[in-house]
Amino acid sequence: MKQKYLILKNDEKNGLIIREFLEINKEMFSLVCEETYDNNDIESAIAKDRKDLISVLRTNNMYPVGLYADRLAESIITMYGAENKQPIELLFDDSASFVKTQGDIVGLEEVEGKILEDDELLEDDFDDHKPLKTNCSIKVADDEPDKVEDDEPDDDTADSEETI
């Protein structure tokens, strides 16, 4: 899935606008969210640190993942630092991000080195564990019948009961 973010600085209303788009068809994007932020909130968050800016950017309606939020914050810091009035467009492709993350996963060689042999899997190590509580008892309620009776007895059992 592809996502696009459009960052606009709206000096007339003293704010920052971020629009989030999702690709619905090949190269066809649809607006899914628009958030407006006060310039004072953005500038004070930039003055603190990037993490604070990211927490200001994340809302109930727009909550970009870490990689996207970091790039958004970086672009906004650049936009406010240079007093750039041009909109910034960021395009993200989840499939490209997924391939990047696959490289971070533990290598196959490390996993193969940790595979246990069959004998190790069959070894029991119960001596190291405390036994379960064994002095427990199950109490049956007194009002429950010992024998479950059918509403309608079978024909075979009905005959045998009558003859006794």
MARBA-3410 file (N, C-alpha, C, O; in Angstrom, 1 decimal):
164
0.8,-1.2,0.0,0.0,0.0,0.0,0.9,1.2,0.0,1.9,1.3,0.7 ~ 0.5,2.2,-0.8,1.2,3.5,-0.8,0.5,4.5,-0.1,-0.8,4.6,-0.1 ~ 1.2,5.4,0.6,0.6,6.5,1.4,1.4,7.8,0.9,2.6,7.8,0.6 ~ 0.6,8.9,0.9,1.2,10.1,0.6,0.8,11.2,1.6,-0.4,11.2,2.0 ~ 1.7,12.0,2.0,1.4,13.0,3.0,1.8,14.4,2.3,2.8,14.5,1.7
0.9,15.3,2.4,1.1,16.7,1.9,1.2,17.6,3.0,0.2,17.7,3.8 ~ 2.3,18.3,3.2,2.5,19.2,4.3,2.4,20.7,3.8,3.2,21.0,2.9 ~ 1.4,21.4,4.3,1.2,22.8,3.8,1.4,23.7,5.0,0.8,23.5,6.1 ~ 2.0,24.9,4.8,2.1,25.9,5.8,1.1,27.0,5.5,1.2,27.6,4.4 ~ 0.1,27.2,6.3,-0.9,28.1,6.1,-0.7,29.4,7.0,-1.1,29.4,8.1
0.0,30.4,6.4,0.4,31.6,7.2,-0.8,32.4,7.5,-0.9,33.2,8.4 ~ -1.8,32.4,6.6,-3.0,33.2,6.8,-3.8,32.8,8.0,-4.3,33.7,8.8 ~ -3.8,31.5,8.3,-4.6,31.1,9.5,-3.6,30.6,10.6,-4.0,30.0,11.6 ~ -2.3,31.0,10.5,-1.3,30.7,11.5,-1.3,29.2,11.8,-1.4,28.8,13.0 ~ -1.2,28.4,10.8,-1.3,26.9,11.1,-0.5,26.1,10.1,0.0,26.6,9.1
-0.5,24.8,10.4,0.2,23.8,9.5,-0.9,22.8,9.2,-1.7,22.3,10.1 ~ -1.0,22.4,7.9,-1.9,21.4,7.5,-1.2,20.2,7.0,-0.3,20.3,6.2 ~ -1.6,19.0,7.5,-1.1,17.8,6.9,-2.2,17.0,6.4,-3.2,16.7,7.1 ~ -2.1,16.6,5.1,-3.1,15.7,4.5,-2.5,14.3,4.2,-1.4,14.2,3.7 ~ -3.3,13.3,4.6,-2.9,12.0,4.4,-3.7,11.3,3.3,-5.0,11.4,3.3
-3.1,10.7,2.3,-3.7,10.1,1.2,-3.3,8.6,1.1,-2.2,8.3,1.5 ~ -4.2,7.8,0.7,-3.9,6.4,0.4,-4.2,6.0,-1.0,-5.1,6.6,-1.7 ~ -3.4,5.2,-1.5,-3.5,4.7,-2.9,-4.7,3.7,-3.0,-4.6,2.7,-2.4 ~ -5.7,4.1,-3.8,-6.8,3.2,-3.9,-6.8,2.4,-5.2,-7.2,1.2,-5.3 ~ -6.2,2.9,-6.2,-5.9,2.3,-7.5,-4.5,2.7,-7.9,-3.9,3.6,-7.3
-4.0,2.1,-9.0,-2.6,2.4,-9.4,-2.5,3.9,-9.7,-3.2,4.5,-10.5 ~ -1.6,4.6,-8.9,-1.4,6.0,-9.0,-2.6,6.9,-8.8,-2.6,8.0,-9.2 ~ -3.6,6.4,-8.1,-4.8,7.1,-7.8,-5.0,7.2,-6.3,-5.2,6.2,-5.6 ~ -4.8,8.4,-5.7,-4.8,8.5,-4.3,-6.1,9.2,-3.8,-6.8,10.0,-4.5 ~ -6.5,8.8,-2.6,-7.8,9.3,-2.0,-7.4,10.0,-0.7,-6.7,9.4,0.1
-8.0,11.1,-0.4,-7.7,11.8,0.9,-8.5,11.0,2.0,-9.7,10.8,1.9 ~ -7.7,10.7,3.0,-8.3,9.9,4.1,-8.3,10.7,5.4,-9.1,10.5,6.3 ~ -7.4,11.7,5.5,-7.4,12.5,6.8,-6.7,13.9,6.5,-5.8,14.0,5.7 ~ -7.2,14.9,7.2,-6.6,16.2,7.1,-6.5,16.7,8.6,-7.6,16.8,9.2 ~ -5.4,17.1,9.0,-5.2,17.7,10.4,-4.6,19.1,10.2,-3.7,19.3,9.4
-5.1,20.0,11.1,-4.6,21.3,11.1,-4.0,21.6,12.5,-4.6,21.2,13.5 ~ -2.8,22.1,12.5,-2.1,22.3,13.8,-1.8,23.8,13.9,-1.6,24.5,12.9 ~ -1.7,24.3,15.1,-1.4,25.7,15.4,0.1,25.9,15.3,0.9,25.0,15.8 ~ 0.6,26.9,14.6,2.0,27.2,14.4,2.8,27.3,15.8,3.9,26.8,15.9 ~ 2.1,27.8,16.8,2.8,28.0,18.1,3.1,26.6,18.7,4.1,26.4,19.3
2.1,25.7,18.6,2.3,24.3,19.1,3.5,23.6,18.4,4.3,22.9,19.0 ~ 3.5,23.8,17.0,4.5,23.1,16.2,5.9,23.7,16.6,6.9,23.0,16.7 ~ 6.0,25.0,16.6,7.3,25.7,16.9,7.8,25.4,18.3,9.0,25.2,18.5 ~ 6.9,25.3,19.3,7.4,24.9,20.6,7.8,23.5,20.7,8.8,23.1,21.4 ~ 7.1,22.6,19.9,7.6,21.2,19.9,8.9,21.0,19.2,9.7,20.2,19.6
9.1,21.8,18.1,10.4,21.8,17.4,11.5,22.2,18.3,12.6,21.7,18.3 ~ 11.2,23.2,19.2,12.2,23.8,20.1,12.6,22.7,21.1,13.8,22.7,21.6 ~ 11.7,21.8,21.5,12.1,20.8,22.5,12.9,19.7,21.9,14.1,19.6,22.1 ~ 12.2,18.8,21.1,12.9,17.8,20.3,12.0,17.1,19.4,10.8,17.4,19.3 ~ 12.6,16.2,18.6,11.8,15.5,17.5,10.7,14.7,18.1,9.6,14.6,17.5
11.0,14.0,19.2,9.9,13.1,19.8,8.7,13.9,20.2,7.6,13.4,20.1 ~ 8.9,15.1,20.8,7.8,15.9,21.2,7.0,16.4,19.9,5.8,16.4,20.0 ~ 7.7,16.7,18.9,7.0,17.1,17.6,6.2,15.9,17.1,5.1,16.1,16.7 ~ 6.7,14.7,17.1,6.0,13.6,16.7,4.7,13.4,17.5,3.7,13.0,17.0 ~ 4.9,13.5,18.8,3.7,13.4,19.7,2.6,14.4,19.4,1.4,14.2,19.6
3.0,15.6,19.0,2.1,16.7,18.6,1.4,16.3,17.3,0.2,16.6,17.1 ~ 2.2,15.8,16.4,1.6,15.4,15.0,0.6,14.3,15.1,-0.3,14.2,14.3 ~ 0.8,13.3,16.0,-0.1,12.2,16.1,-1.4,12.6,16.8,-1.3,13.1,17.9 ~ -2.4,12.2,16.2,-3.8,12.5,16.7,-4.6,11.2,16.7,-4.1,10.2,16.2 ~ -5.8,11.3,17.2,-6.8,10.2,17.1,-7.1,9.8,15.6,-7.3,8.7,15.3
-7.1,10.8,14.7,-7.4,10.6,13.3,-6.2,10.3,12.5,-6.3,9.5,11.5 ~ -5.0,10.8,12.8,-3.8,10.5,12.0,-2.7,10.1,13.0,-2.3,10.8,13.8 ~ -2.3,8.8,12.8,-1.3,8.3,13.7,-0.3,7.5,12.8,-0.3,6.3,12.7 ~ 0.7,8.3,12.2,1.6,7.6,11.3,2.6,6.7,12.1,2.9,7.0,13.2 ~ 3.0,5.6,11.5,4.0,4.7,12.1,5.3,5.4,12.3,5.5,6.5,11.7
6.2,4.8,13.1,7.4,5.5,13.5,8.3,6.0,12.3,8.7,7.2,12.4 ~ 8.5,5.2,11.3,9.3,5.6,10.1,8.7,6.9,9.5,9.4,7.8,9.1 ~ 7.4,6.8,9.2,6.7,7.9,8.6,6.6,9.2,9.4,6.8,10.3,9.0 ~ 6.4,9.0,10.7,6.3,10.1,11.7,7.7,10.8,11.7,7.7,12.0,11.8 ~ 8.7,10.0,11.7,10.1,10.6,11.8,10.4,11.4,10.5,10.9,12.5,10.6
10.0,10.9,9.4,10.2,11.7,8.1,9.3,12.9,8.1,9.7,14.0,7.6 ~ 8.1,12.8,8.6,7.2,14.0,8.6,7.8,15.0,9.5,7.9,16.2,9.2 ~ 8.3,14.6,10.7,8.9,15.6,11.6,10.2,16.2,11.0,10.4,17.5,11.1 ~ 11.0,15.4,10.3,12.2,16.0,9.7,11.8,17.0,8.6,12.4,18.1,8.5 ~ 10.8,16.8,7.8,10.3,17.7,6.8,9.8,19.0,7.4,10.0,20.1,6.9
9.0,18.8,8.5,8.4,20.0,9.1,9.5,20.9,9.8,9.5,22.1,9.7 ~ 10.5,20.2,10.4,11.7,21.0,10.9,12.4,21.8,9.8,12.7,22.9,10.0 ~ 12.6,21.1,8.7,13.2,21.8,7.5,12.3,22.9,7.1,12.8,24.0,6.8 ~ 11.0,22.7,7.0,10.1,23.7,6.5,10.1,24.9,7.4,10.1,26.1,6.9 ~ 10.1,24.7,8.7,10.0,25.8,9.6,11.4,26.5,9.8,11.5,27.7,10.0
12.5,25.8,9.6,13.8,26.4,9.7,14.1,27.3,8.5,14.8,28.3,8.7 ~ 13.7,26.9,7.3,14.0,27.7,6.1,12.9,28.7,5.8,13.0,29.4,4.8 ~ 11.8,28.7,6.6,10.7,29.5,6.3,10.2,29.3,4.8,9.8,30.2,4.1 ~ 10.2,28.0,4.5,9.8,27.6,3.2,8.3,27.6,3.1,7.6,27.0,3.9 ~ 7.8,28.2,2.1,6.3,28.3,2.0,5.8,27.2,0.9,4.6,27.1,0.8
6.7,26.5,0.3,6.3,25.5,-0.7,5.8,24.3,0.0,6.4,23.8,1.0 ~ 4.7,23.7,-0.5,4.2,22.4,0.2,5.3,21.3,0.0,6.0,21.3,-1.0 ~ 5.3,20.4,0.9,6.2,19.2,0.9,5.3,18.0,0.7,4.3,17.8,1.4 ~ 5.7,17.2,-0.2,5.0,15.9,-0.5,5.9,14.7,-0.2,7.0,14.7,-0.7 ~ 5.4,13.8,0.7,6.2,12.6,1.0,5.4,11.4,0.6,4.2,11.3,0.8
6.1,10.5,-0.1,5.4,9.3,-0.6,6.1,8.1,0.0,7.3,8.0,0.1 ~ 5.2,7.3,0.6,5.7,6.1,1.3,5.1,4.8,0.6,3.9,4.8,0.3 ~ 5.9,3.8,0.5,5.5,2.5,-0.1,5.7,1.5,1.0,6.9,1.2,1.3 ~ 4.7,0.9,1.5,4.8,-0.1,2.6,5.6,-1.3,2.1,6.3,-1.9,2.9 ~ 5.5,-1.7,0.9,6.3,-2.9,0.4,7.8,-2.6,0.5,8.5,-3.5,0.8
8.2,-1.4,0.2,9.6,-1.0,0.3,10.1,-1.0,1.7,11.2,-1.4,2.1 ~ 9.2,-0.5,2.6,9.5,-0.5,4.1,9.6,-1.9,4.6,10.4,-2.2,5.5 ~ 8.7,-2.8,4.1,8.7,-4.2,4.6,10.0,-4.9,4.2,10.6,-5.6,5.0 ~ 10.5,-4.6,3.0,11.8,-5.2,2.6,12.9,-4.7,3.4,13.8,-5.5,3.8 ~ 12.9,-3.4,3.8,13.9,-2.9,4.7,13.9,-3.5,6.0,15.0,-3.8,6.6
12.7,-3.8,6.5,12.7,-4.4,7.9,13.1,-5.8,7.8,13.6,-6.3,8.8 ~ 12.9,-6.5,6.7,13.3,-7.9,6.6,14.8,-8.0,6.9,15.2,-9.0,7.4 ~ 15.6,-7.0,6.4,17.0,-7.1,6.6,17.4,-7.0,8.1,18.5,-7.4,8.5 ~ 16.5,-6.4,8.9,16.8,-6.2,10.3,16.5,-7.5,11.1,17.0,-7.6,12.3 ~ 15.8,-8.5,10.5,15.5,-9.7,11.2,16.7,-10.6,11.4,17.6,-10.5,10.6
16.8,-11.3,12.5,17.9,-12.2,12.8,18.2,-13.1,11.6,17.3,-13.6,11.0 ~ 19.5,-13.2,11.3,19.9,-14.0,10.1,19.6,-15.5,10.3,19.5,-16.0,11.5 ~ 19.4,-16.2,9.3,19.1,-17.6,9.3,20.2,-18.4,10.0,19.9,-19.4,10.7 ~ 21.5,-18.0,9.8,22.6,-18.7,10.5,22.4,-18.7,12.0,22.7,-19.7,12.7 ~ 22.0,-17.6,12.5,21.9,-17.5,14.0,20.8,-18.3,14.5,20.9,-18.9,15.6
19.7,-18.4,13.7,18.6,-19.3,14.1,18.9,-20.7,14.1,18.6,-21.5,15.0 ~ 19.6,-21.1,13.0,20.0,-22.5,12.9,20.9,-23.0,14.0,20.9,-24.1,14.4 ~ 21.8,-22.1,14.5,22.7,-22.4,15.6,21.9,-22.6,16.9,22.5,-23.3,17.8 ~ 20.7,-22.1,17.0,19.9,-22.3,18.2,18.9,-23.4,18.2,18.2,-23.6,19.2 ~ 18.9,-24.1,17.1,17.9,-25.2,17.0,18.4,-26.4,17.8,19.6,-26.8,17.8
17.5,-26.9,18.7,17.9,-28.0,19.6,17.8,-29.3,18.8,17.1,-29.5,17.9 ~ 18.7,-30.2,19.3,18.7,-31.6,18.7,17.5,-32.3,19.3,16.9,-31.9,20.3 ~ 17.1,-33.4,18.6,16.0,-34.2,19.0,16.1,-34.7,20.4,15.1,-34.7,21.2 ~ 17.3,-35.2,20.8,17.5,-35.6,22.2,17.3,-34.5,23.2,16.7,-34.8,24.3 ~ 17.7,-33.3,22.9,17.5,-32.2,23.8,16.0,-31.9,24.0,15.6,-31.5,25.1
15.2,-32.1,22.9,13.8,-31.8,23.0,13.1,-32.8,23.9,12.1,-32.4,24.5 ~ 13.6,-34.0,23.9,12.9,-35.1,24.7,13.3,-35.1,26.1,12.7,-35.7,27.0 ~ 14.4,-34.4,26.5,14.8,-34.4,27.9,13.8,-33.6,28.7,13.3,-32.6,28.3 ~ 13.6,-34.2,29.9,12.6,-33.5,30.8,13.4,-32.8,31.8,14.5,-33.2,32.3 ~ 12.9,-31.6,32.2,13.6,-30.9,33.2,12.6,-30.5,34.3,12.5,-29.4,34.8
11.8,-31.5,34.7,10.8,-31.3,35.7,11.4,-31.1,37.1,10.7,-30.6,38.0 ~ 12.6,-31.5,37.3,13.2,-31.4,38.6,13.4,-29.9,39.0,13.4,-29.6,40.2 ~ 13.5,-29.1,38.1,13.7,-27.7,38.3,12.4,-26.9,38.7,12.5,-25.8,39.2 ~ 11.3,-27.5,38.4,10.0,-26.9,38.6,9.3,-27.4,39.9,9.5,-28.5,40.3 ~ 8.5,-26.5,40.5,7.7,-26.9,41.6,6.5,-27.8,41.2,6.0,-27.5,40.1
6.2,-28.8,41.9,5.1,-29.6,41.5,3.8,-28.8,41.7,3.7,-27.9,42.5 ~ 2.8,-29.2,40.9,1.5,-28.6,41.1,0.9,-29.0,42.4,1.3,-30.0,43.0 ~ -0.1,-28.3,42.9,-0.7,-28.5,44.2,-1.5,-29.8,44.0,-2.3,-30.0,43.2 ~ -1.1,-30.8,44.9,-1.7,-32.1,44.8,-2.7,-32.4,45.8,-3.4,-33.5,45.7 ~ -2.9,-31.6,46.8,-3.9,-31.9,47.9,-5.2,-31.3,47.6,-6.0,-31.0,48.5
-5.5,-31.0,46.3,-6.8,-30.4,45.9,-7.8,-31.5,45.8,-7.5,-32.7,45.5 ~ -9.0,-31.2,46.0,-10.1,-32.1,45.8,-11.3,-31.5,45.1,-11.4,-30.2,45.2 ~ -12.0,-32.2,44.4,-13.1,-31.7,43.7,-14.4,-32.1,44.5,-14.6,-33.2,44.8 ~ -15.2,-31.1,44.7,-16.4,-31.3,45.5,-17.6,-31.3,44.6,-17.7,-30.3,43.8 ~ -18.4,-32.3,44.6,-19.6,-32.3,43.8,-20.8,-31.8,44.6,-20.9,-32.1,45.8
-21.5,-30.9,44.0,-22.7,-30.3,44.7,-23.7,-31.4,45.1,-23.9,-32.3,44.4 ~ -24.3,-31.3,46.3,-25.2,-32.2,46.9,-26.5,-32.3,46.1,-27.2,-33.3,46.0 ~ -26.9,-31.1,45.5,-28.2,-31.1,44.8,-28.1,-31.7,43.4,-29.2,-31.7,42.8 ~ -26.9,-32.0,42.9,-26.8,-32.6,41.6,-27.1,-34.1,41.7,-26.6,-34.8,42.6 ~ -28.0,-34.6,40.8,-28.3,-36.1,40.8,-27.0,-36.9,40.4,-26.2,-36.5,39.6
-26.9,-38.1,41.0,-25.8,-39.0,40.7,-26.0,-39.6,39.3,-25.1,-39.8,38.6 ~ -27.3,-39.8,39.0,-27.6,-40.5,37.7,-28.5,-39.6,36.9,-29.4,-38.9,37.4 ~ -28.1,-39.4,35.6,-28.9,-38.6,34.7,-30.0,-39.4,34.2,-29.8,-40.5,33.6 ~ -31.3,-39.0,34.3,-32.4,-39.7,33.8,-32.9,-39.1,32.5,-33.0,-37.8,32.4 ~ -33.3,-39.9,31.6,-33.8,-39.4,30.3,-35.3,-39.1,30.5,-36.0,-39.8,31.4
-35.8,-38.2,29.8,-37.3,-37.9,29.9,-38.1,-39.1,29.3,-39.1,-39.4,29.9 ~ -37.6,-39.6,28.2,-38.3,-40.7,27.6,-37.3,-41.9,27.6,-36.3,-41.9,26.9 ~ -37.6,-43.0,28.3,-36.7,-44.2,28.3,-36.8,-44.9,27.0,-37.8,-44.8,26.3 ~ -35.7,-45.6,26.7,-35.7,-46.4,25.5,-36.7,-47.6,25.7,-37.0,-47.9,26.8 ~ -37.1,-48.1,24.5,-38.1,-49.2,24.6,-37.5,-50.4,25.3,-38.3,-51.1,26.0
-36.3,-50.7,25.1,-35.6,-51.9,25.7,-35.6,-51.7,27.3,-35.9,-52.7,28.0 ~ -35.2,-50.5,27.7,-35.1,-50.3,29.1,-36.5,-50.2,29.8,-36.6,-50.6,31.0 ~ -37.5,-49.8,29.1,-38.8,-49.7,29.7,-39.4,-51.0,29.9,-40.0,-51.3,31.0 ~ -39.2,-52.0,29.0,-39.7,-53.4,29.2,-39.0,-54.0,30.4,-39.6,-54.7,31.1 ~ -37.7,-53.8,30.5,-36.9,-54.5,31.5,-37.3,-54.0,32.9,-37.3,-54.7,33.9
-37.7,-52.7,33.0,-38.1,-52.1,34.3,-39.4,-52.6,34.7,-39.7,-52.8,35.9 ~ -40.3,-52.8,33.8,-41.7,-53.3,34.1,-41.7,-54.7,34.6,-42.5,-55.1,35.4 ~ -40.8,-55.5,34.1,-40.8,-56.9,34.5,-40.1,-57.2,35.8,-40.3,-58.3,36.4 ~ -39.4,-56.2,36.3,-38.7,-56.5,37.6,-39.6,-56.3,38.8,-39.2,-56.5,39.9
END
